Amino acid sequence: MKILVTGAAGFIGSNVVDAFLAEGHEVTGYDNFSTGRLEFLESARHSERFTLLEADLEDRGKLNAAVAGRDLIVHLAANADVRFGTLHPRKDLDQNTICTWNVLEAMRQGGAGRIAFSSTGSVYGEPEVFPTPEDAPFPVQRSLYGASKLAAEGLICAYAEAYGMEAHIFRFVSLLGERYTHGHVVDFFRQLRDHPDRLHVLGNGKQRKSYLHVGDCVRAMRMALEKARGKVNVFNLGTDEYCEVNDSIGWICNLLGVSPTIAYGGGERGWIGDSPFIFLDCRKIRSLGWKPELRIKEAVELTVRYLQANPAVTA
C-alpha cells in the first residue's frame, strides 16, 4: 500500500511509520515538527520506501498533493495537550477538528478512500458505565481536547457516509513506551531527576487510569485495518486493567531508587477536563484476535528505562 501518516515524527506516528515500513509498504510521513522529533524517524529515513514532508496540515496545497494517490491516510497529527487546553481554547479546534476536515477534503478531492484516526477515550467524558464500551451514551464533554476529537469523529463519519470512504476510529487510553515525550511518567521522571527528594502531583493521586504500551497499540491498529472493513469502524484501545496514579508513582520511584516527599495539589482532578476514572471496554478489538502483550506496570517501567537511556527526550 501507499500510506500517508500525519504526525509522523511524533510518539505514536513514528512507531506507526516503522511498523508499516517493516511490512513492506510505501510510507510518506507528514509533520510540521511543532512537537515531532526528527530523530524518531532516524530508522525510517534509511528506507528507500519512506518520504518525509515537512509541512503543516493548514497548508491545503501541500496536503492535497501529499494525499493524492494514497491508499490509506493514518491521521495522527493533533494537539494532545489536554492539561493546558483552557489557556488556548482555539488550539484544539484548529489542530484537531479543522485540520481533520482539511485531511478529509484532501481525501475527497484526491480519491483516497481509507482513513485511520487517532481519537481518545476522553470523548466519553465521565461515563456511568465501566468498563466503557464504544456504544456508551456520550455525556457532557469535560475537556476542549475531548470535544475537538469528538467533533472530528463526527466529520469522519459524515464523510464516510457522503463519499463512500472507509473509516477506522481508534479511541486510545493514554499510551506509554519508546519515544514517549508527554504525560505523567515524563513529568514525574523529570521532577525526580531534578529533585529526587520531592514530587508534586496534580490531583489527589487516586485518579484511576488505564494505560497501553505503544507497541500493543500499533499492533491493534494494524489488526483492525486488516480485519474490520465496514464503512465506519470504531475501536477502544486499552488494557483490561487500570491503576491509580499513586501506583505508577510507586513503580517509578522503586525503579529510580528514590523515596520523595509527595505533595498533592487539588482534589480528585488534576486539572480542568481531567477524568478521575478512565477504563475502556476493549472486547471489540479483542474479538479480532488482539490482546496486549504488556501489563500497565511493565509499560510504565519500560517507559522509565527508555527515558533513562535517552536523556535528550527529557532535556
N, C-alpha and C positions, 0 to 999 in steps of 0.2 A: 504493500500500500504506500501511497504518498500521503504523509501526515504532516499537519501543521500543529505545533504546540505553542500556545501563547503562554507567557510567563516561564519560558523555557530555562532561564538561568536562576530560577527560584528553587526553594527547597523541594517542593513536590515536582515541579516541572523538570528539573534536571534529572531526577530519578526516573521520571516517565520517559524522557528522551533516551536515556541509557537503555531502558527496557525495550523500547521499540527498535533501537539500533541493533540490540543483541538478537532480535528476532529477524533481522534482515530487511527491515523496512527503510524507506527513504524518508528522512525526517528534516523538516525545516523548523528551526527554533526562532521565535519572535519575542523580543524582550526590549524594554526601554531602559533597563538597568537602573531603575529608580531604587529597587531593593535587591534585584538579582545580582549574582556574582559570576564574573567570567570564569573564575577558577572552578566553579561547579560543572562547567562544560569542558573541562580540560580533556577528558577521555573522548567525549563526543566529537571534539574538533579534530581529532586524529582520523576520523572516519570519512571516507570519500562520499558516504551516503548522507552526510549531515551538512546543512547550510544554516548559517546564523544570520539573522536580520536584526539589526539594532534599530528599532522604530517603535513608535507609540501607537496604541490602538485608536487614538483620536485622529491619527493621520489616515484618513479614509482611502487616499490614493495608494499608499504603500500597503495598507491592509488588503484592499481589493486585489492587488497584484499578488500578494502572498497567498491568499485563499484560492485564487483561480487554479483549477486543475487538481486540487487536493481531494483525496478520497475521504479523509477524516480530519475534523478540526477538534483538537483537545484544548479546550478553553480553560486555562488555569490562572491567567493573569487577573489580579484583583488587589484591592486594598483589604488586607486582613487585620488591620489594627483596630480591633473591636474596642479596646480599652479607651482610646482617645477619640472615638467617633464623635462625641458631643463637642469637641473642640474645633472640628472642621466638618460641619454637618453636610456639606455638599460633596465631600470627597467620596463617600460611599456611593452616592447616586451616580456621580460621573464615572468612577472607575469600575464599579461593579454592575451597574444597571445600563447606563448609556453605552459603555464600551461593549457590553454583551449585545446590545442592539446593533452596534456597528459591525460586530462579528457576524451576526445573523443576516444583516443586509448584504455584507460581502459574500456570504454563502449563497444567498438568493440570486445575486447578480452573477456570481461565478459558477453556479451549478454544483456547489459542494453539498452533498446530501446527508452527511452524518456529523453529529456534534456530541462530544463528551464534555460535561460541565461539572466543575467543582463547586458544589453548593455546601451547605453546612447544617449540622444538627441544630444550630441556633434558630432555624426557621420555625421550629416547634415552640419557640418562646419558653414558657414554663408550663409544660403539659401536665395533665392529670393522670395520664396512663404511663406506667413504666414496666418493662422497657417500652419505649415509644415506637410504634410501627409507622410505616410510610403513609398509611391512610388515616393517621390520627387527625382529629379535628384541629385546625390551626387556631391557637388562642391569640390574644393581643400580643403584638410584637414588642419585644423589650429592648432591642438594640437597633441602631441605624444600619449596622452591618447585616443583621439577620433580615431586616426589612428589604434592604437592597438586593440581597441574594434571592429572596422570595419573589421580588418583582422580576428579576432576571429569569427565574424559573418560569414565571408566567409568560414572559415573552417567548422563551424557547418552546413551550408547549403550543402557543398560538401559531408560531412559525411552522412547527411540525405539522399542525393541522392544515394550515393555509397553503403550504408549499410542498407538502409531501416529504419533509425531512424526517430523519430518524434521530431521536434524541436519547442520550443516556445521562441522567442526572444523578450525581453522587452526593449524598448528604454525609459529610465526614464528621466524626468526632475530632478532637484535637489530635494531631499527628506528631510523632516523635521519630528520631533516628538521624542518620547521616545527613549532613547539610542543613540541619535544623538551626534556625537563627532567631526565632521569635516565639516567645511563650514563657511559661512559668519556670521550666527547667533551666533555660538560659538565664532568666532573671535571677533565680536562686544561685546558680553557678557563679555568675558574675559577683553577686554580693559576697558569697563565701570565699571567693578568690581574693577579693579586695579587703574584706574584714571577716576572717573566719570566726570571730567571737560573737557576732551578732547577725541576725537575719530579720528583715522586715517583711511581713506577709500581708498582702491585701486581702481583707476578709478575716473570718474567724478560723480559717484552716479546716473547717468542717465541710466545705463545699465538696460535693461528690461528683467526680468526673470519670469519664471513660476515655482512654487513650488508645491509639493504634500506631504500630510501627509503620513507617512509610513503605517499607518493602512489602508488608502484608497488604497495604492499601493499593499499591500498584498492581499486585497480583490479582486483587479483587476486581479492579477496573478492567484489566485485560480479559479476565474470565467473563465478565458481564458483556463486554463488547463482542466477544466471540459467541456467546451462547444466548443472549437475550436480544431478540431482533424485532420487537414491537415498535410502534410509532413513538411512544414515549415510555421510557423505562427508568423508573426511579428506585434507587437502592440506598438504604442506610449502610454505612461502612463503619464498623466499630468492633469492639470485643464483647464477649458475654460476661463482662465483669466491670467493676468500677472501683475507684479508690477515693479516699479523702485526700485533700491537699496535704494534710499532716502526714499521711502515709508516704507520699512522694518525698516530703521533706526528710523523713527518717531514712529512706533509701539513699538519697543524695548525700546526706551527712555521713552515713556509715561508709559510703564509698570514698568520700573525701577525707574521712578520719577526723571530723570536727564535731564539736558539741556547742553550738552557738546558743546564746540567749535569744529567744524568739519574741518579737513584738508584733502583735496583731493589730491591724487597722481596719475599723469598720465592723459591720455586723456579718450577716450571712452572705452578702455580696461584696466582692472585691471592688467593683466599680459599677457605674450605671450600665445596665444591659447584661451584666454577668449573671448567668443562671446558676443557682445553687445546686442543681442536680441535673446532670446530662447522662442518660443511659438509653441507648437506642436498641430497638428490636432488629436484629440482623438475620432473622430466619430466611428472608427472601434471597439474599445473596448466598447464604449457606445452602439453599436448595439447589444451587447451580454446582455445588461441589467444593466451594471455597470454605476455608476456615483459617483463622490467624495462626501463624506458627509461634508467635511470641506473646507472652502474657504482659500485662502492664508493667510489672516490676522489672522484667527483663528489658522492655523497651526503654524505660527510664534509665536503667543502668548502662545500656548500650549508648544512649544519648550522652550521658555524662562522660563516658570513656572517649567518645568521639570529640567532645568539647575539650577534654584534656589533651588529646592528641593533635588538635587543630586550634591552637590559641588565636590565630588570626580571625576566626569566626566571631570571637567574643572580645576582640581588641577594642 
